[in-house]
Every structure is written in C-alpha cells, then in structure tokens.
Amino acid sequence: MASLLSNTISHFSPKPIKDSPKLNKPFSFQIKPIFFKPSKLNLFKIRADVGFESKTVKTVPGNSAATGTSSTSSDDKIREILRNRDYNEKFGFNMDIDSFTIPKGLSKETIRLISSLKEEPDWMLDFRLNAFERFLKLKEPKWSDNEYPIIDFQDMCYYSAPKKKPTVNSLEEADPELIKYFDRLGIPLTERNRLANVAVDAVLDSVSIATTHRKTLEKAGVIFCSISEAIQKYPDLVRKYLGRVVPSEDNYYAALNSAVFSDGSFCYVPKDTKCPMQISTYFRINAMETGQFERTLIVADDRSFVEYLEGCTAPSYDKNQLHAAVVELYCAEGAEIKYSTVQNWYAGDEQGKGGIYNFVTKRGLCAGDRSKISWTQVETGSAITWKYPSVVLEGDDTVGEFYSVALTNNYQQADTGTKMIHKGKNTRSRIISKGISVGHSRNCYRGLVQVQSKADNARNSSQCDSMLIGDTAAANTYPYIQVKNPTARVEHEASTSKIGEDQLFYFQQRGIDYEKAMAAMISGFCRDVFNELPDEFGSEVNQLMSLKLEGSVG
C-alpha cells in the first residue's frame, strides 16, 4: 500500500476523537469506539480462496507438478511442517495436584471469597467490587473477526490453588511435586538448577508458586514478586499504579479481570537503576474448567531499565478455557521497559476442538519525557487470540515499538495488533507485524495510529505483512489512522504473499529439502521481529514453529 503521509486521514477512518488532557487521576483510555464491525467499513481484505475456481488440468504423463493432487499434497506437507508436533508431549500433559477449588459461578460472593482467600485489605476488595459493578453494565464487544460461542461465565471456576504452597521467602517449603512439575515444563525453580540470568515467577492456575533470584534483585533495590504479595507488602505502590494505565472500566474483559484477578507479577525498578537481570513470569493452567485471570504490573521509575519475558502453556483439554489477563506498564522520565512474549497456550486439535480463549488487555504508558516501551511477541498458541499491546506516548520525546509474529494453523483465529497514541511532542512509534495463516485459520491485523493535536513532529512507521499458506487460510488487515496535527508524518505499508510450488521447487533443485526450504522462507519473512527477541527465547521459538530458523540454508 502507498504511504499515508502527514496531514491526510484515510477515507475509512472513524470519526475523530477529542484529545484528553494530561492525567492527574487514574488513566482512562478513550478510543474504544474506533473498532467497528468490519462489514460496515470498506476495508482491505485478502482471502487465499477468493477469485479462484478449481479446474481439472490436463497433464502430461510424468509431469505431476501440473496436477491438482500435487498442489494438495504440497499444502499437506506445509501444514505438517508447521504443526506443533511435540506440544502434547512437552506441554499438553496435566498433573493430579491436590488443589482447593471454589465452586463455579460469578457473583459478589465469588469476589468476596477470592479476596478473603487472599487476605486482602479493604481497599482491594472495594476495587474488585467496583470493577464487578462496571462489568455488569458493559456488553461483550462483537466487532472482532473472531467467532466463538457465547461464554457462560457462570459455568467456570475463578480460583484454584494447590493446597500446599511455599512461603514467600523459601523455595525449600514448596511442594516437591510442583517443583518437578515446572522442571518438566523446562522452568527450573530450585537453587541448583534455576536459570542463571533470569528471575522467574512461576504461576500455576490462580497462585504464584515461587519466585527465583529474590535476594539478588533486592540488593539492587528491585522489587519483583507476585502481585498478591505486593498488595500485602507494598500497598502504597500497588494502590498508586493499579488501574492507572488500564482502568477497570476500559473494556469488558478488563472489568472482569479487575474483579476476579487472582495472581500475576509485580515489578518496581527504583530511580537510576538498571535491573541486574531479566525478569520473567511463566503462566501455567492445570485445572480443567478453570479460567486464569492474572494481573501484571511493571513500574519503571526515573531513568531505570528493565527487560521482562513472558511464557505460557496449558494442557490439551478438549474443552475451551478462558484466559483474560491485564498487563500495565508505567514508564517515568527517561525509563525504558522491554516486554517480550512467546504465547503458547493450547490451540486445540486439528479439527478445532478445545484450546484457550486468550482475551488480553496490554498497555503501556510513557508518562515521563524521553521514556520508551517496546512490545515484542510471537503468537503461536490459543484457539482464539484477541489482544492489542499498545503504547500511549504522553511525554515529550517518547518512543513506542511493537514487533509481532502471529502464526495460526488448523482452525485458530487471531485478531491482534497494536495502538500507538501520540500525545507529546517529538514522539516516535514503529510497528512491524508479520502474520502467517495456514490451514483453515484466520489471521487479522488491526492497528490504530492516532496523532493528537498537540503532538508536534510526531513520527510513525508501520509495516504489516501477511503470508498465506494453502488455499483455505485467510488474512485480513484493518489499519486505522487519525492525524490531527499537520506537522506529523505517518507511513503505512502492507503486503500479502503466498508460498508457491515454484519457490519450493527452486530450493529443491539446489539440494535443499522441503522442510529447510520452508524454514528459510519463513525465517526471512519474520527476521525483523525475531531479531528483537531476547536470546533466551530463541530455542523456544524454534520449537514452537517446528522450524530450524538459524542456519537453515547453506
């Protein structure tokens, strides 16, 4: 697509939205009306199967490349290569853990029970009840491309926890079976085997099991613990920032999370401090018919830096489960947060049965001048993904970045993207999104770039590329651009490509086998995003995509 420059607004943009002043009260996001049903807009859509009719082709004897059967077998080969073949063995298992689970159902009594079990102060219970009141007044949005049956919120459990839990300061008192459980997942928690350069908070269902490297972080003044512990130990910090970036009334699932969230991670990096190691949270669902509603809050004070890694898996159940999380990032003056995710929730079987509904609100606020927030994500799991990691550039000279690869296969659906809101002067944002659609899946990029009237000299560059594999996959792109300052410059480009038999044949003619040829093409397609991932995620990305992404050719 052609670049969309400074003082033009695309013809399909919704009505402009009024600027909101700088905030002295909890932050409220005011752009929800942007996302309308796609059918009402003249948007750019691409389907691999539109405009092509199946025809019988007369073949020359011995020329199998000209047959429709060859094309079908080629698609089958590609799907097999991209299939996450080892998921059930590595992550799809579950363990019989002696757990306490509250009854199914959602009501004020449910919320009071969760708060009581967590021994929370009165202000936290009030926060939850107020959020629940807002949730009851909101309606579930219907504008996304995702299609799924109505969710029965009364037919799921909102809190499940192992009966034997460790004390917050001692891993030795943790249930040995839980330690073995995370070892099997590749997340060592013991002092001997733990990751040397990464502090890990391991969350199972509704509670944090353990946090590693606590003493090392405490020496640097960095607070890293479960959010449940933070509410008890650092109530003033939590109360100051909780809901400031994503208020409970922001959207339907954010309100639900604010009412019932169980655990998650909290990190505070003090002024003039670089976190001495990467911090990480690993989320695991084990219990059946239980939702996970974690809350993550990361605060980087003036001139600080922290890099956060996030991973997740779930058992291969044949029933859908809901994961509705909220992530809030707050950057003060001169601070920087790098947030990387490899999302590997169970995606359902090859017929689309089972899998996680991944409905997440992620947002960062660059509140101070010269602050920076970067989101990097690789999305390969969940039956349905619905998330838009975003950055609000409130301070002057702030920077927001979004790098994403979304791979959908079989009957997966993904409606994901980002929002970059320019408020301050000389703000910069960059978006690179790569979508790969395989099988019968549907992959949608939905993005918003908004330049408000006081955002002088704002700059944005967006690149949205889609790759279609097979004749039944779909890729949709919905870019929204709003520019209300004539000094701004916004650039958007998009492309759609399809791996063809001729390209694979070219590789094979040079002695490169089918799988390595696929690896080379997809590696090149995703290179800009993979280069932004931390080294710790490199091997995991290779496993998730079932490809050798490094050194695959030559």
C-alpha positions in Angstrom: 0.0 0.0 0.0 1.1 3.5 -0.6 2.5 5.6 2.2 -0.1 7.7 4.1 1.7 10.9 5.0 1.4 13.9 7.3 -1.9 15.7 7.1 -4.1 13.1 5.4 -6.5 10.7 7.1 -7.5 7.5 5.3 -11.1 7.5 4.0 -12.1 4.6 6.2 -11.1 6.2 9.4 -13.8 6.5 12.1 -14.9 9.9 13.5 -12.1 11.9 15.2 -11.8 11.6 18.9 -11.2 14.6 21.2 -7.9 15.0 22.9 -7.9 14.1 26.5 -5.8 16.3 28.9 -2.8 15.0 30.8 -4.0 13.0 33.7 -4.0 13.8 37.4 -6.4 11.0 38.1 -6.3 7.3 37.0 -5.7 7.0 33.3 -8.7 6.4 31.1 -8.3 5.2 27.5 -10.8 7.0 25.3 -10.5 5.3 21.9 -12.7 2.2 22.2 -15.3 3.4 19.6 -12.6 3.1 16.9 -13.2 -0.6 16.4 -16.4 -1.1 14.5 -17.7 -4.2 12.7 -15.5 -4.7 9.7 -18.6 -5.3 7.5 -19.6 -1.7 7.8 -16.3 -0.4 6.5 -14.6 -0.5 3.2 -11.5 -2.3 4.4 -8.7 -4.2 2.8 -9.3 -7.9 2.9 -7.5 -10.8 1.4 -8.5 -14.5 1.2 -6.5 -17.1 -0.5 -9.6 -18.8 -1.9 -11.4 -15.8 -3.4 -11.4 -15.5 -7.1 -10.1 -18.9 -7.9 -12.1 -21.8 -9.2 -10.9 -25.4 -9.0 -10.3 -26.7 -12.5 -9.3 -30.0 -13.9 -5.9 -29.7 -15.7 -4.9 -32.0 -18.4 -1.5 -33.3 -17.5 1.4 -34.6 -19.5 2.4 -38.1 -18.4 5.1 -37.9 -15.8 4.5 -34.2 -15.0 3.0 -34.5 -11.6 3.7 -30.8 -10.8 0.8 -29.9 -13.1 -1.8 -31.8 -11.2 -4.2 -30.6 -8.6 -3.2 -33.6 -6.5 0.3 -32.2 -6.3 -0.9 -28.9 -5.0 -3.0 -30.6 -2.3 -0.1 -32.8 -1.2 2.1 -29.7 -1.2 -0.3 -27.9 1.2 -0.5 -31.0 3.3 3.3 -31.1 3.6 3.5 -27.5 4.6 0.8 -28.0 7.3 2.7 -31.0 8.6 5.9 -29.0 8.8 4.2 -26.1 10.7 2.2 -28.4 13.0 3.4 -28.1 16.6 4.2 -31.8 16.7 5.6 -32.1 20.2 3.0 -29.9 22.1 1.1 -32.8 23.7 4.3 -34.5 24.9 6.1 -31.4 26.2 3.2 -29.2 27.4 -0.1 -30.9 26.9 0.0 -33.1 30.0 -1.7 -32.3 33.3 -0.9 -33.4 36.8 -3.2 -34.6 39.6 -2.5 -31.8 42.1 -4.2 -31.7 45.5 -5.9 -28.4 45.0 -8.5 -26.2 46.6 -11.1 -25.0 44.1 -14.0 -22.7 44.8 -17.5 -23.5 43.3 -18.3 -22.4 39.8 -20.2 -19.2 39.3 -19.7 -15.4 39.2 -21.2 -13.1 41.8 -20.3 -10.6 44.5 -20.0 -13.6 46.9 -17.4 -15.1 44.5 -15.4 -11.9 44.6 -15.6 -11.6 48.3 -14.4 -15.2 48.7 -11.4 -14.6 46.4 -10.4 -11.5 48.3 -10.9 -13.4 51.6 -8.8 -16.3 50.5 -6.0 -13.9 49.5 -6.4 -12.0 52.8 -6.6 -8.7 51.0 -7.1 -5.2 52.6 -10.5 -3.5 52.4 -9.4 -1.1 49.6 -8.6 -4.1 47.4 -12.0 -5.6 48.0 -13.6 -2.3 47.1 -11.5 -2.1 43.9 -12.8 -5.5 42.9 -16.5 -4.9 43.7 -16.5 -1.6 41.9 -15.0 -3.3 38.8 -17.7 -6.0 39.0 -20.4 -3.3 39.0 -18.9 -1.9 35.8 -18.6 -5.4 34.3 -22.3 -6.0 34.8 -23.1 -2.7 33.0 -20.9 -3.5 30.0 -21.8 -5.6 27.0 -19.4 -8.1 25.3 -18.0 -6.5 22.2 -18.8 -8.1 18.9 -16.7 -6.1 16.4 -13.7 -8.5 16.1 -13.2 -11.1 13.3 -13.2 -13.9 15.9 -16.2 -16.2 16.0 -17.0 -18.3 19.1 -20.0 -19.5 21.1 -21.4 -17.4 23.9 -19.3 -17.7 27.0 -21.2 -18.9 30.1 -19.4 -17.0 32.9 -21.4 -19.0 35.5 -20.0 -22.3 34.2 -16.4 -21.8 35.2 -14.3 -21.6 38.3 -12.5 -18.4 39.1 -10.0 -19.6 41.8 -8.0 -22.9 42.0 -4.8 -23.3 44.0 -2.6 -26.1 45.3 -3.3 -26.8 49.0 0.4 -26.9 49.8 2.0 -23.6 49.0 5.5 -22.3 49.7 6.2 -19.3 52.0 7.1 -16.2 50.0 10.8 -16.4 51.0 11.5 -20.1 50.9 11.6 -22.5 48.0 12.5 -25.3 50.3 9.0 -25.4 51.7 7.4 -25.7 48.2 5.6 -28.9 47.3 8.3 -31.1 45.7 5.7 -32.3 43.2 5.1 -28.7 42.0 8.9 -28.2 41.6 9.1 -31.4 39.5 6.0 -30.2 37.5 7.8 -27.0 36.4 11.0 -28.8 35.8 9.2 -31.0 33.3 8.0 -27.8 31.6 11.6 -26.6 31.3 11.2 -24.0 34.1 13.7 -25.0 36.9 13.0 -23.3 40.2 15.5 -24.9 42.7 18.6 -23.0 43.7 20.8 -25.6 42.0 19.0 -25.8 38.6 17.4 -22.3 38.2 18.2 -20.1 35.3 21.3 -18.1 36.0 20.5 -14.8 34.4 16.7 -14.7 34.6 14.5 -14.2 37.7 11.3 -16.3 37.3 7.9 -16.0 38.9 6.0 -19.3 38.3 2.2 -19.0 38.4 0.0 -22.1 38.4 -3.7 -21.6 37.9 -4.6 -18.9 40.5 -1.4 -18.5 42.6 2.3 -17.9 42.3 4.3 -21.0 43.2 7.8 -19.5 43.5 10.0 -16.5 42.6 13.7 -17.0 42.0 16.7 -14.7 42.5 14.9 -12.6 45.0 18.0 -11.7 47.1 20.0 -10.6 44.0 17.2 -8.2 42.9 16.6 -6.9 46.5 20.3 -5.9 46.7 19.7 -3.7 43.6 16.5 -2.3 45.1 14.3 -4.0 42.6 11.0 -5.4 43.8 9.9 -8.5 41.9 7.2 -10.7 43.4 3.7 -11.9 42.9 1.1 -9.2 42.8 -0.7 -10.9 45.8 2.5 -10.4 47.9 2.9 -6.9 46.6 -0.6 -6.0 47.8 0.4 -7.2 51.3 3.9 -5.8 51.5 3.9 -2.7 49.2 0.2 -1.5 49.3 1.1 2.2 48.7 2.9 1.3 45.4 0.2 -1.0 44.2 -2.6 1.4 45.1 -0.8 4.2 43.3 -0.4 2.4 39.9 -3.0 -0.4 39.8 -5.6 0.6 37.2 -3.8 3.8 36.2 -2.9 2.6 32.7 -5.8 0.1 32.2 -8.8 1.3 34.4 -11.4 -1.3 35.3 -14.0 0.4 33.0 -11.7 0.3 30.0 -13.3 -2.7 28.4 -15.5 -5.8 29.1 -12.7 -8.2 29.8 -10.5 -5.7 31.7 -13.5 -5.1 34.0 -13.9 -8.9 34.5 -10.1 -9.2 35.3 -10.2 -6.3 37.7 -13.0 -8.0 39.6 -11.6 -11.6 39.8 -7.9 -11.5 39.1 -6.0 -14.0 41.2 -2.3 -13.6 40.8 0.4 -12.3 38.5 3.6 -10.4 38.8 4.6 -7.1 40.2 7.9 -5.3 39.5 9.1 -1.9 40.6 12.5 -0.6 39.5 13.7 2.4 41.5 15.2 5.6 40.1 18.6 5.4 38.3 18.6 1.6 38.4 19.2 -0.9 35.7 17.6 -4.2 36.7 20.6 -6.6 37.2 18.9 -9.4 35.3 16.0 -10.2 33.1 12.7 -10.9 34.9 10.2 -13.4 33.7 6.8 -14.9 34.5 5.7 -18.4 33.4 1.9 -18.9 33.4 0.5 -22.4 33.5 -3.1 -23.6 33.6 -3.5 -27.1 35.0 -7.1 -27.3 36.4 -9.9 -28.1 34.0 -12.9 -25.8 33.6 -10.9 -23.0 35.4 -10.2 -19.6 34.0 -6.9 -17.8 34.5 -7.1 -14.1 35.3 -3.6 -12.9 36.1 -2.6 -9.2 36.6 0.8 -7.9 35.8 2.0 -4.5 36.8 5.5 -3.2 36.0 6.7 0.3 37.1 10.0 1.8 35.9 10.9 4.9 37.8 13.0 7.8 36.5 16.0 6.7 34.3 15.6 3.0 35.1 15.6 0.0 32.8 14.0 -3.5 32.9 13.5 -6.3 30.5 10.6 -8.7 31.1 9.9 -12.1 29.5 6.6 -13.9 29.5 5.7 -17.5 28.6 2.7 -19.7 29.0 1.3 -23.2 28.3 -1.8 -25.3 29.1 -2.9 -28.9 29.0 -4.5 -30.4 25.9 -8.1 -30.4 27.2 -11.0 -30.9 24.7 -13.0 -28.0 26.3 -12.2 -24.4 25.9 -10.9 -22.3 28.8 -10.8 -18.6 29.3 -7.6 -16.6 29.9 -8.4 -12.9 30.4 -5.4 -11.0 31.7 -4.4 -7.4 32.1 -0.8 -6.1 31.8 0.0 -2.5 32.8 3.4 -0.9 32.1 4.3 2.5 33.5 7.4 4.4 32.4 8.6 7.5 34.2 11.1 10.1 32.9 13.9 8.6 30.9 12.9 5.0 31.8 12.7 2.0 29.4 10.7 -1.3 29.5 11.2 -4.1 27.0 8.4 -6.7 27.2 8.7 -9.9 25.2 6.1 -12.7 25.0 6.1 -16.2 23.5 2.4 -17.2 23.7 2.0 -20.9 23.5 -1.4 -21.7 25.0 -3.0 -24.9 23.8 -4.5 -24.1 20.4 -7.0 -27.0 20.1 -6.7 -30.1 18.0 -6.5 -30.3 14.2 -10.3 -30.2 14.0 -10.5 -27.1 16.2 -11.7 -28.8 19.3 -10.6 -27.4 22.7 -8.0 -24.7 23.2 -7.6 -21.5 25.2 -9.6 -18.2 24.6 -6.8 -15.7 25.0 -8.6 -12.3 25.6 -5.9 -9.9 27.0 -5.5 -6.2 27.5 -1.9 -5.0 27.4 -1.0 -1.3 27.5 2.0 0.8 28.4 2.1 4.5 29.4 5.2 6.6 28.6 4.3 9.2 31.2 7.7 10.8 31.5 9.7 12.6 28.9 12.3 10.5 26.9 10.8 7.2 28.1 10.5 4.1 25.9 8.3 1.0 25.8 8.8 -2.0 23.4 6.5 -4.9 22.9 7.8 -8.0 21.1 5.5 -11.0 20.7 5.4 -14.4 19.0 1.9 -15.8 18.9 1.6 -19.4 18.0 -0.9 -20.8 20.5 -4.5 -20.4 21.8 -7.7 -21.3 19.8 -8.6 -17.6 19.7 -6.4 -14.6 20.3 -7.8 -11.2 20.9 -5.2 -8.6 22.1 -3.6 -5.3 21.1 -0.4 -4.4 23.1 -0.4 -0.7 23.0 1.6 2.4 23.9 0.4 5.8 25.0 3.1 8.4 24.3 2.2 11.1 26.8 5.7 12.6 27.5 7.8 14.5 25.0 10.4 12.6 23.0 8.9 9.3 24.0 9.2 6.1 21.9 6.8 3.2 21.4 7.6 0.0 19.5 5.6 -3.1 18.5 7.1 -6.2 16.9 4.9 -9.2 16.3 4.7 -12.6 14.6 1.3 -14.3 14.7 1.2 -17.9 13.3 -2.3 -19.5 13.0 -2.9 -23.1 11.9 -5.8 -25.5 11.6 -8.9 -23.6 12.9 -7.1 -21.0 15.0 -8.3 -17.4 15.0 -6.3 -14.3 15.8 -7.5 -10.7 15.9 -4.4 -8.9 17.2 -2.4 -5.7 16.5 -1.5 -2.6 18.4 -2.4 1.0 19.1 0.1 3.9 19.2 -1.4 7.1 20.7 0.8 10.2 20.2 0.2 12.9 22.8 3.6 14.5 23.5 5.9 16.4 21.2 8.5 14.7 19.1 7.1 11.3 19.8 8.1 8.2 17.7 6.5 4.9 17.1 7.3 1.9 15.0 5.1 -1.1 14.1 6.3 -4.3 12.4 3.7 -7.1 12.2 4.0 -10.4 10.5 1.1 -12.8 10.1 1.2 -16.3 8.8 -2.0 -18.2 8.1 -2.1 -21.9 7.5 -4.9 -24.5 7.0 -8.4 -23.1 7.8 -7.2 -20.4 10.1 -7.9 -16.7 10.1 -5.3 -14.1 11.0 -6.3 -10.5 11.4 -4.1 -7.4 12.0 -5.9 -4.5 13.5 -4.0 -1.4 14.3 -4.5 2.2 15.3 -2.1 5.2 14.9 -3.5 8.3 16.5 -1.7 11.7 16.5 -3.4 14.2 18.7 -3.4 17.9 18.1 -0.6 18.8 20.5 1.7 16.0 19.3 4.0 18.3 17.2 6.5 16.5 14.9 5.1 13.0 15.7 6.5 10.2 13.5 5.2 6.7 12.8 6.3 3.9 10.6 4.0 0.8 10.2 4.8 -2.4 8.2 2.1 -5.1 8.1 2.9 -8.2 6.1 0.8 -11.4 5.7 1.8 -14.8 4.3 -0.8 -17.3 3.2 -0.1 -21.0 3.1 -2.7 -23.2 1.4 -6.0 -22.3 -0.3 -8.3 -22.1 2.7 -6.4 -19.7 5.0 -7.5 -16.0 5.4 -5.6 -12.8 6.2 -7.4 -9.5 7.0 -5.8 -6.1 7.6 -7.6 -3.2 9.3 -5.3 -0.1 9.6 -6.9 2.9 11.3 -5.0 6.2 11.1 -6.0 9.5 12.7 -3.8 12.6 12.3 -4.8 15.9 13.9 -1.5 17.7 13.7 -0.1 19.0 10.3 3.5 18.5 11.4 3.1 14.8 11.9 4.4 12.1 9.5 2.7 8.7 9.3 3.8 5.9 7.0 2.0 2.7 6.4 2.8 -0.2 4.1 1.4 -3.6 3.8 2.0 -6.7 1.7 0.5 -10.2 1.2 2.4 -13.1 -0.2 1.9 -16.8 -0.7 4.4 -19.6 -0.7 4.2 -21.2 -4.1 5.2 -24.5 -5.5 7.7 -22.8 -7.9 9.5 -21.3 -4.9 9.8 -24.6 -3.1 10.8 -26.3 -6.4 13.6 -23.7 -6.8 15.1 -24.7 -3.4 14.7 -28.4 -4.0 16.5 -28.1 -7.4 19.5 -26.9 -5.4 19.5 -29.8 -3.0 17.6 -28.1 -0.2 14.9 -30.3 1.2 11.3 -29.3 1.7 11.5 -28.5 5.4 14.6 -26.4 5.2 13.2 -24.5 2.3 10.1 -23.6 4.3 12.4 -22.7 7.2 14.4 -20.3 5.1 11.4 -18.5 3.6 9.6 -18.1 6.9 12.8 -17.2 8.7 13.4 -14.4 6.2 9.8 -13.3 6.4 9.9 -13.0 10.2 13.5 -11.8 10.6 12.7 -8.2 11.7 10.7 -9.5 14.6 13.0 -12.4 15.6 15.9 -10.1 15.8 14.1 -8.2 18.6 13.6 -11.3 20.7 15.9 -11.9 23.7 18.4 -14.8 23.2 16.5 -16.8 25.9 13.5 -17.1 23.6 15.5 -18.2 20.6 15.3 -22.0 21.1 11.7 -21.8 22.3 10.7 -20.0 19.1 12.4 -22.7 17.0 10.4 -25.4 18.9 7.1 -23.6 18.7 7.3 -23.1 14.9 8.8 -26.6 14.4 11.5 -25.0 12.2 15.2 -24.5 12.3 15.3 -20.8 11.9 19.1 -20.4 12.1 21.5 -21.8 9.6 18.7 -23.4 7.7 20.3 -22.8 4.3 23.9 -23.1 3.3 
